[in-house]
Amino acid sequence: MAPAPQRKKHFRSVSLIWLLPNMLTVAGLVSGLTALRFALDGRWEGTIGLIVLAAVFDALDGRTARRLKTSSAFGAALDSLCDMVVFGVVPALCLYLWALQDSGNLAWWATMFYAVSIALRLARFDSELPDPPETSKDFFTGVPAPAAAFLVIVPIAVDLEFGIGWAREAAYVCFWLVLIGVMAVSAIPTFAGKRLKLPVGAVLPVLAAVSLLIAGAFMQPWITYLVIAGIYAAAIPVAVIRYRQQSSD
């Protein structure tokens, strides 16, 4: 007598540990979409804060997946799609709502250029995942999507802190959107930080600097935001020099 065919299992349990990185990814998506809602209401402080929060979630989800050994193709695809929305579409639309609504077709072109650039940058990153270059642990190729979003909304922070009129000028905002978009899709090496090591003597100064930034985030949030953006921008030419030195060794 032939054995009875086994029934296919339509349901299987999924560990909550496996879900944790994906929950962080979704939390980042929710933060980004809520930032857009705040922008529609003209609440720009909340808009910037939520985009920064989304970047924090994005930094945590991948690291959490690697620590818990729960990385999956599903998680990678979800992360890439959410990054496109949160760091590509949302910041571009926020800047458009903030300064460009009445500025004609060129302003809309610049808005789309930035969003498309982030899509291309993410596609390039995803295509390199199966066979990453040797330097990928030390450097990114181009400005990564979260950093691009952080930089592209700098004009809003400048206006909130200093009330400088030119920060809201359509020509400047369009130029800034295009510049950050170009930096995202460029081949400029930027620090990845995955294997960043500090000399023992630098640990305490770095901890002190981080504590100052945290305190500043509560007392002078926009100044702190601009300082961090400035530090990141200043690190780009340093990364280029280090990359060339490493490549020549």
C-alpha positions as CSV (number, residue, x, y, z in Angstrom):
1,M,0.0,0.0,0.0
2,A,1.4,3.3,-1.1
3,P,2.0,5.8,1.7
4,A,-0.5,8.7,1.9
5,P,0.8,11.9,0.3
6,Q,1.9,14.4,2.9
7,R,-0.1,17.6,3.1
8,K,1.6,20.8,2.2
9,K,2.1,23.1,5.1
10,H,0.4,26.4,4.3
11,F,1.4,28.1,7.6
12,R,4.6,28.1,9.4
13,S,5.7,30.0,12.5
14,V,8.0,32.9,12.3
15,S,10.2,34.0,15.2
16,L,9.7,37.4,16.6
17,I,13.5,37.8,16.5
18,W,13.4,37.3,12.7
19,L,10.8,40.1,12.6
20,L,12.7,42.6,14.7
21,P,15.0,44.0,11.9
22,N,12.0,44.3,9.5
23,M,10.0,46.0,12.2
24,L,12.8,48.6,12.5
25,T,12.7,49.0,8.7
26,V,8.9,49.6,8.8
27,A,9.3,52.0,11.7
28,G,11.6,54.0,9.5
29,L,9.1,54.0,6.7
30,V,6.4,55.2,9.0
31,S,8.7,58.0,10.3
32,G,9.4,59.1,6.7
33,L,5.8,59.1,5.7
34,T,4.8,61.0,8.8
35,A,7.5,63.6,8.0
36,L,5.7,64.2,4.7
37,R,2.5,64.6,6.6
38,F,4.2,67.2,8.8
39,A,5.5,69.0,5.7
40,L,2.0,69.2,4.3
41,D,1.0,70.9,7.5
42,G,4.0,73.2,7.5
43,R,5.5,71.7,10.6
44,W,9.1,71.8,9.4
45,E,10.7,71.1,12.8
46,G,8.9,67.8,13.0
47,T,9.6,67.1,9.4
48,I,13.4,67.2,9.9
49,G,13.2,65.3,13.2
50,L,11.3,62.5,11.7
51,I,13.6,62.1,8.7
52,V,16.5,62.0,11.1
53,L,14.6,59.4,13.2
54,A,14.1,57.3,10.0
55,A,17.8,57.4,9.3
56,V,18.4,56.1,12.9
57,F,16.0,53.2,12.2
58,D,17.8,52.5,8.9
59,A,21.2,52.4,10.7
60,L,19.8,49.9,13.2
61,D,17.9,47.5,11.0
62,G,20.8,46.1,9.1
63,R,23.1,45.9,12.1
64,T,20.3,44.2,14.1
65,A,19.8,41.6,11.3
66,R,23.5,40.8,11.2
67,R,23.8,40.6,15.0
68,L,20.8,38.3,15.2
69,K,21.8,36.4,12.1
70,T,18.4,37.0,10.6
71,S,19.4,38.6,7.3
72,S,17.1,37.6,4.4
73,A,16.3,38.5,0.8
74,F,12.9,39.7,2.0
75,G,14.5,42.1,4.5
76,A,17.0,43.4,2.0
77,A,14.2,44.1,-0.6
78,L,12.0,45.7,2.1
79,D,14.9,47.9,3.2
80,S,15.7,49.1,-0.3
81,L,12.1,49.9,-1.1
82,C,11.6,51.8,2.2
83,D,14.9,53.7,1.6
84,M,13.7,54.8,-1.8
85,V,10.5,56.3,-0.3
86,V,12.0,57.7,2.9
87,F,15.3,59.1,1.6
88,G,14.4,59.7,-2.0
89,V,10.8,60.7,-2.4
90,V,10.0,62.2,1.0
91,P,12.9,64.7,1.2
92,A,12.4,65.8,-2.4
93,L,8.7,66.5,-1.9
94,C,9.4,68.2,1.5
95,L,11.8,70.7,-0.2
96,Y,9.3,71.1,-3.1
97,L,6.5,71.9,-0.6
98,W,8.8,74.2,1.4
99,A,10.2,76.4,-1.4
100,L,9.4,75.3,-4.9
101,Q,5.6,75.0,-5.4
102,D,5.4,78.3,-7.3
103,S,8.6,78.0,-9.2
104,G,7.6,76.3,-12.4
105,N,8.8,73.2,-14.3
106,L,12.5,73.6,-13.6
107,A,11.8,73.2,-9.9
108,W,9.8,70.1,-10.4
109,W,12.6,68.7,-12.6
110,A,15.2,69.3,-9.9
111,T,12.8,67.5,-7.4
112,M,12.5,64.5,-9.7
113,F,16.2,64.5,-10.4
114,Y,17.1,64.0,-6.7
115,A,14.5,61.3,-6.2
116,V,15.6,59.4,-9.3
117,S,19.2,59.7,-8.3
118,I,18.5,58.0,-5.0
119,A,16.6,55.2,-6.8
120,L,19.7,54.7,-9.1
121,R,22.0,54.8,-6.1
122,L,20.0,52.2,-4.3
123,A,19.8,50.0,-7.4
124,R,23.6,50.2,-7.8
125,F,24.1,49.2,-4.2
126,D,21.7,46.3,-4.4
127,S,23.4,45.0,-7.6
128,E,26.7,44.9,-5.8
129,L,25.4,42.9,-2.8
130,P,26.1,39.4,-4.3
131,D,29.7,40.4,-5.2
132,P,30.7,43.5,-3.3
133,P,34.0,45.2,-4.1
134,E,36.9,44.7,-1.8
135,T,36.7,48.3,-0.5
136,S,33.0,48.1,0.3
137,K,33.6,47.5,4.1
138,D,35.6,50.8,4.3
139,F,33.9,53.0,1.7
140,F,30.6,53.5,0.0
141,T,30.5,54.5,-3.7
142,G,28.8,57.9,-3.6
143,V,26.9,59.4,-0.8
144,P,24.5,56.8,0.7
145,A,20.8,57.5,0.7
146,P,20.3,58.3,4.4
147,A,23.3,60.8,4.3
148,A,21.9,62.3,1.1
149,A,18.6,62.9,2.7
150,F,20.3,64.4,5.8
151,L,22.3,66.8,3.6
152,V,19.5,67.7,1.1
153,I,17.2,69.2,3.8
154,V,20.0,71.4,5.2
155,P,18.4,74.5,3.7
156,I,15.3,74.0,5.9
157,A,17.5,73.8,9.0
158,V,19.4,76.9,7.9
159,D,16.1,78.8,7.5
160,L,14.7,77.6,10.8
161,E,17.9,78.6,12.8
162,F,19.0,81.8,11.0
163,G,15.9,83.0,9.0
164,I,18.2,83.6,6.0
165,G,16.1,84.5,3.0
166,W,18.4,83.0,0.3
167,A,18.1,79.6,1.8
168,R,14.6,79.5,0.5
169,E,15.4,80.9,-2.9
170,A,14.2,78.5,-5.7
171,A,17.5,78.7,-7.6
172,Y,19.5,77.8,-4.6
173,V,17.2,74.9,-3.5
174,C,17.1,73.5,-7.1
175,F,20.9,73.7,-7.3
176,W,21.2,71.9,-3.9
177,L,18.8,69.1,-5.0
178,V,20.8,68.5,-8.1
179,L,24.2,68.7,-6.3
180,I,23.2,66.1,-3.7
181,G,21.6,63.9,-6.3
182,V,24.8,63.9,-8.3
183,M,26.9,63.1,-5.2
184,A,24.6,60.1,-4.5
185,V,25.1,58.6,-8.0
186,S,28.8,59.6,-8.3
187,A,31.8,57.3,-7.8
188,I,33.1,59.5,-5.0
189,P,34.2,57.3,-2.1
190,T,32.7,58.1,1.3
191,F,33.4,56.5,4.6
192,A,31.3,53.4,5.4
193,G,32.4,53.2,9.0
194,K,31.9,49.4,9.2
195,R,35.5,48.8,10.1
196,L,36.3,52.3,11.5
197,K,38.8,51.9,14.4
198,L,39.9,54.6,16.8
199,P,43.3,54.9,18.5
200,V,43.0,54.3,22.2
201,G,44.0,57.9,22.9
202,A,41.0,59.2,20.8
203,V,38.3,57.2,22.6
204,L,37.7,59.8,25.4
205,P,37.8,62.8,23.1
206,V,35.3,61.1,20.8
207,L,33.0,60.2,23.7
208,A,33.2,63.8,24.9
209,A,32.3,65.1,21.4
210,V,29.4,62.7,21.1
211,S,28.1,63.8,24.5
212,L,28.3,67.5,23.4
213,L,26.4,66.7,20.2
214,I,23.7,64.8,22.2
215,A,23.3,67.8,24.6
216,G,23.3,70.2,21.7
217,A,20.5,68.2,20.0
218,F,18.3,69.1,22.9
219,M,19.4,72.7,23.4
220,Q,20.3,73.9,19.9
221,P,18.9,71.2,17.6
222,W,19.4,73.1,14.3
223,I,22.9,74.2,15.1
224,T,23.8,70.7,16.1
225,Y,22.2,69.4,12.9
226,L,24.2,71.8,10.8
227,V,27.4,70.9,12.6
228,I,26.9,67.2,11.9
229,A,26.1,67.9,8.3
230,G,29.3,70.0,8.1
231,I,31.4,67.3,9.7
232,Y,30.1,64.7,7.2
233,A,30.7,67.0,4.2
234,A,34.2,67.8,5.5
235,A,34.9,64.0,5.8
236,I,34.2,63.4,2.1
237,P,37.6,64.8,0.7
238,V,39.3,62.9,3.6
239,A,37.6,59.7,2.4
240,V,38.8,60.4,-1.2
241,I,42.4,60.8,0.0
242,R,42.2,57.6,2.2
243,Y,40.7,55.7,-0.7
244,R,43.4,56.6,-3.1
245,Q,46.1,55.8,-0.5
246,Q,44.5,52.4,0.1
247,S,44.1,51.7,-3.6
248,S,47.8,52.4,-4.3
249,D,49.0,50.1,-1.5
